[in-house]
Structure formats: C-alpha cells, structure tokens
Amino acid sequence: MKGYYISHGSPLLLIEENKWKETLRNLGKKIRKEIGPEIAIIISPHFFSWNGKFLIETQEKLECIQDYYGFPEETYKYCYSAENDTDTVNNLLSTGLFTPDNNWGLDHGAWIPLYYMFPEGIKVVAISINDRPVEEHYKLGEVIAKVVNKRAVIIGTGSPTHRLDLYYFKVVPKESKFDTKLKDLLSKGDFDSIMKLEGTKEWKEAQPEGLLRPLYIVMGAVKPRKANIVDYSIPWPGVSMIAVEFSDQ
C-alpha cells in the first residue's frame, strides 16, 4: 500500500495560479504509473468524529461537499464526487473498529487533492479521524493495511501549520518552527519522534490541521522506513503545504 500525507490547502487553490496544482497532478501520474491503484483511501481532517468513533462512509456514491464559506463565487464551480468501494468498506467494517455512516461524503480536504490527482476518477473509501490518542490512529492504519486486499493508495490530508488568525490578518508568510522540526524528523526517518510531537510548544504554536491524525493513520498503514518530502511551500500566511511520500523499503 502506497502512503502519502498531502496538504489540500485553501479552496483558493482552485482559482489561483499555484504550483501546488502541478505537484498534485504529478503525484497522481506517478501513483498511477507505479501501482495503478484500484482504490484511494482518503482521510481528511475535516471528517472528524467527536464521539471517539472511526466512521466509514457506506453509501454507493461519495458526493462532493463544498464545506467552506465566504470564498469567491468561482470556487463553488468546482466539485468532485466518486464511487465508493463498498467491498473494501464491508471488509473494514468486519474488523469491528469502524462505525458505518452515510451522512458525509468528500469534503474539500478530500476532493480537492483527488480532483487534481485522479481527474479521470477513482473508487474512494472515506474514513474519519476522531479525538482518540495518536496511537489508536496509528493502530487503525495497521488494520487497514492488513484488511484491504486491493491495490490501494492511502492519503491523509491537512496542513502542518494551520493558523487561520495569521491568514486573516495577512501576516507575512514564514516557515514555522513546527514545520522545520517535522521536516527534519521526516528527512531523518525518525517516525517515533513524530509520534510524540503532540503537545509540544511548537505544536501548540502551529495548530496542525486535524491534529495530524490523518498522518498517523497513513504511517500505521505503511510502517515507513523512510519519507520523501516531495514538495513544501507557504502559499498563504499561516497555512503551510507539504507533500510526503512514505516507503517501507
């Protein structure tokens, strides 16, 4: 199973000239060429359950959700829906770790990356994060890797630094101490230390999107030995973008 942690960024990405779109397109081409995935398992920070449950969408079609407000009208012209892979969903439900749900779909944290990576379409499985500890998200990733029996790519999305106060006050973009630390640990392959980032001073200052839970699920699925930082940028104040490819070899 191929694993990625990829920032989806602001919906402004849809209408702005931004290199990140090309980054996503190139990643999609690379993934299709290397593994030809039958399904994409997507974990968005915006699909969050506060009741401690890991939700999994069970409906046949995952409809696009434009869960953003106050953006230019043009951003609402874009959308991406996908067919659910219900066979994989049923296999995952058989573990007893997931709670079936049919009230969600593909929020912008899921569909924006998929829109550029798989423009021709791909079957998708959508899984939530929750308020449970880091370790439980990692273990969930381990279960996903054991149960899924199709060629799959697992993608967690979110921004390492997600300070919307800096965004709205248009503070000059700069790399946060948290991003510097995370990139250093990824480059070194020090995944144990990445598991211990929560609650540090740098973490609190950066306010990582989704508490990095999508990243931990991906790490559990891949059990990486190394990580390749494909791209990194700060296109907007307070919002960083990173694309990381994980390898178990």
C-alpha positions in Angstrom: 0.0 0.0 0.0 1.4 3.4 -1.1 1.0 6.1 1.5 1.0 9.9 1.3 0.5 12.9 3.5 -0.6 15.8 1.4 -1.9 19.3 2.2 -5.1 20.3 0.5 -4.7 24.0 1.3 -7.3 26.7 0.9 -10.2 26.5 -1.6 -8.4 29.5 -3.3 -6.1 26.9 -4.7 -8.9 26.1 -7.2 -8.8 29.5 -8.8 -5.3 30.8 -8.2 -2.1 30.3 -10.1 -0.4 28.0 -7.7 2.4 25.4 -8.2 0.6 23.0 -5.8 -1.8 22.0 -8.5 1.0 20.8 -10.6 2.5 19.0 -7.6 -0.8 17.1 -7.1 -1.1 16.3 -10.8 2.4 14.9 -10.9 1.9 12.8 -7.8 -1.3 11.4 -9.4 0.6 10.5 -12.6 3.4 8.8 -10.5 1.0 6.8 -8.4 -1.0 5.6 -11.5 2.2 4.6 -13.2 3.8 2.8 -10.3 0.9 0.9 -8.8 -2.2 1.6 -10.8 -4.4 1.8 -7.7 -7.9 0.3 -7.8 -8.9 2.5 -4.8 -7.9 5.6 -2.9 -8.4 5.5 0.9 -8.8 9.2 1.9 -8.5 10.6 5.5 -9.4 14.3 5.7 -9.0 16.4 8.8 -12.5 17.8 8.2 -14.2 14.4 8.6 -13.9 14.5 12.4 -15.9 12.5 14.9 -16.1 13.8 18.5 -17.6 10.7 19.9 -14.4 8.6 19.7 -15.6 6.5 16.8 -13.9 5.9 13.5 -16.6 6.5 10.9 -16.6 5.0 7.4 -18.9 6.0 4.6 -21.1 3.2 3.3 -23.2 4.9 0.6 -22.6 3.8 -3.0 -21.5 7.3 -4.2 -19.5 9.8 -2.2 -20.9 13.2 -3.0 -18.8 16.4 -3.1 -19.2 18.7 -0.1 -18.3 22.3 -0.5 -17.7 22.8 3.2 -16.2 26.3 3.0 -17.8 29.7 3.4 -17.1 33.3 2.3 -14.8 32.4 -0.6 -15.1 33.8 -4.1 -18.1 32.6 -6.0 -15.8 30.9 -8.6 -14.6 28.4 -6.1 -18.1 27.0 -5.8 -18.0 26.0 -9.5 -15.6 23.2 -8.7 -16.6 19.8 -7.2 -15.5 16.1 -7.3 -17.6 13.1 -6.4 -16.5 9.5 -6.5 -17.9 5.9 -6.4 -17.4 4.3 -3.1 -15.6 0.9 -2.9 -18.3 -0.8 -0.9 -16.5 -4.2 -0.9 -13.5 -2.7 0.9 -15.9 -0.8 3.2 -17.6 -4.1 4.2 -14.2 -5.8 4.8 -13.1 -2.9 7.1 -16.5 -3.0 8.9 -15.9 -6.7 9.7 -13.0 -5.7 12.0 -15.4 -4.1 14.4 -13.3 -0.9 14.6 -15.4 1.2 12.3 -18.8 2.7 12.6 -20.9 2.8 9.4 -22.1 6.3 8.4 -23.9 7.7 5.4 -24.1 11.4 6.3 -20.8 12.6 4.9 -19.1 12.3 1.5 -16.0 14.0 0.2 -15.3 17.3 1.9 -12.8 19.8 0.4 -9.9 18.2 2.4 -10.6 15.0 0.4 -11.9 16.1 -3.0 -9.5 18.9 -3.8 -6.4 16.6 -3.9 -8.4 13.9 -5.7 -9.6 16.4 -8.2 -6.1 17.1 -9.4 -4.5 13.7 -8.7 -7.2 11.5 -10.3 -9.1 13.7 -12.8 -10.3 10.6 -14.6 -11.9 9.3 -11.4 -11.1 6.5 -8.9 -13.0 4.5 -6.4 -12.7 6.0 -2.9 -13.1 4.9 0.7 -13.6 7.8 3.2 -12.6 7.3 6.8 -12.9 9.8 9.7 -10.4 10.8 12.4 -11.5 11.4 16.0 -10.4 12.7 19.4 -8.8 9.4 20.4 -5.0 9.3 21.1 -2.3 9.3 18.4 -1.5 5.6 19.0 -5.1 4.5 18.2 -4.9 6.2 14.8 -1.6 4.5 14.1 -3.1 1.1 15.0 -6.1 1.8 12.8 -3.7 2.3 9.9 -2.1 -1.1 10.7 -5.6 -2.7 10.5 -6.4 -1.0 7.2 -3.2 -2.4 5.6 -4.0 -5.9 6.8 -7.6 -5.9 5.6 -7.5 -4.1 2.3 -6.9 -6.7 -0.4 -6.8 -4.4 -3.5 -4.1 -2.2 -5.0 -4.6 0.9 -2.9 -3.1 4.3 -2.1 -3.8 5.8 1.3 -3.8 9.5 1.5 -4.0 11.7 4.7 -4.5 15.4 4.1 -4.0 18.6 6.1 -1.6 21.4 6.8 1.2 21.1 9.4 0.8 24.7 10.3 -2.8 25.9 10.2 -3.0 29.3 11.8 -6.1 31.0 10.3 -5.6 34.0 12.6 -2.3 34.7 10.7 -4.2 34.1 7.5 -6.9 36.6 8.1 -4.5 39.3 9.5 -2.3 38.7 6.4 0.9 38.2 8.4 4.0 37.8 6.2 4.3 34.0 5.4 7.2 32.3 7.0 8.1 28.7 8.0 7.1 27.8 11.5 9.4 26.1 14.0 7.0 23.2 13.9 7.3 22.7 10.2 11.1 22.9 10.4 11.1 20.2 13.1 8.6 18.0 11.3 10.6 18.2 8.0 13.8 17.4 9.8 12.2 14.3 11.5 10.7 13.1 8.2 14.1 13.5 6.4 15.8 11.5 9.2 13.1 8.8 9.2 12.6 9.4 12.9 9.0 8.3 13.0 9.0 7.6 16.7 9.7 11.2 17.4 6.9 12.3 15.0 4.5 10.2 17.2 5.5 12.4 20.2 5.0 15.8 18.7 1.6 16.5 20.1 1.5 19.0 22.9 5.0 20.4 22.4 5.4 24.2 22.3 6.0 24.1 18.5 2.8 22.0 18.1 0.7 24.5 20.0 2.1 27.4 18.1 1.4 25.7 14.7 -2.1 24.3 15.5 -1.7 21.5 12.9 -4.8 20.7 11.0 -6.7 17.7 12.2 -4.1 17.2 15.0 -2.1 15.4 12.4 -4.4 12.4 12.8 -4.5 11.7 9.1 -0.7 11.5 9.0 -0.7 8.9 11.8 -3.2 6.7 10.1 -1.0 6.7 7.0 2.1 5.9 9.0 0.4 3.0 10.6 -0.7 1.6 7.2 2.7 1.9 5.6 5.0 1.4 8.6 7.6 3.6 6.8 11.3 3.2 6.9 11.8 6.5 5.0 9.9 9.5 3.9 10.4 11.7 0.8 9.3 15.3 1.0 8.1 15.8 -2.5 7.2 19.5 -2.0 6.7 22.2 0.6 5.6 25.8 0.4 3.7 28.5 2.3 1.3 30.0 -0.3 -0.8 31.9 2.3 0.0 33.4 5.7 -0.3 30.8 8.5 -1.0 27.9 6.1 1.8 25.6 5.1 1.6 22.9 2.4 3.6 19.7 2.4 3.5 16.5 0.3 5.2 13.5 1.7 5.6 10.1 0.2 6.2 7.2 2.6 8.1 4.0 1.8 8.5 0.7 3.7 11.8 0.0 2.0 
